[in-house]
Amino acid sequence: AHAARGKNSKPAMASYLRGRGHHRSIQYRGHGTPPMTNRLQNMTILVVDDDEDIRAGIALALRSEGAEILQAEDGNEALAMWQSHEPHIVVLDMMLPERSGFLVLEELREASSPPIVVMVTANEGKRHEQYARSLGVHAYLTKPVPLETLIRTIVDLA
């Protein structure tokens, strides 16, 4: 859905991601399309989320910053993609079919050259965040996540 636009404004770019249920959409904010930058150029990023809309929104935002994007919809596919492509960064949802984000994180952290992992989840529980941090997650973001926050987090970690 697009935000209301005046007659002189351009379509807005996705700038906010929401979690599941009634928040299961990409929210559009702002006027005009932000200029494309290359903050993530030469980075390969694996985006893992079982929600196609969320995955596509994140992929679009990261691609607009110059990243090469890989996508997976479940934990097993995420591990297979990581093993075959070895992306620099993994944006990982916690609640995934087949294999949870925690189990994926455990596998990634045991690798000889583990990627940077940013967990993006609708789960606000502190115990989950503490567990993710104990497994070595580099950043833990709770949905809804402004896309600029996600991008800045990745830039800061890379």
Secondary structure, DSSP 4 states (H G I P E B T S, - for coil): -PPP--TTPPPPPEEEE--SGGG-SEEE-SSSPPPP--TTTT-EEEEE-S-HHHHHHHHHHHHHTT-EEEEESSHHHHHHHHHHH--SEEEE-SS-SSS-HHHHHHHHHTSSSPPEEEEEES---HHHHHHHHHTT-SEEEESSEEHHHHHHHHHHH-
